Amino acid sequence: MMSFTIFLGLIVVVAFLLIVVIMVQNPKGGGLSSSFGGGGTQQLGGVKKTTDFLDKSTWYLATFLLVLILASNI
């Protein structure tokens, strides 16, 4: 029972961090908006590095969250 409580706490923290990282990102402009001319923005070097870091952070946090959820059910 104690390990489930630890997993639950970690899941809440990782989910909160994932929400924050997603909210900080700029919209990509894909989907329907790109077909109406909304996807033509370019990024400079510093902005590109920040975007790459946020993208990688999103994937790592999402993967870690999935692993935590699966591990809490074992």
Buried (B, 14 or more C-beta within 10 A) or exposed (E): EEEEEEBEEBBEEBBEBBEEBEEEEEEEEEEEEEEEEEEEEEEEEEEEEBBEEBEEBBEEBBEBBEEBEEEBEE
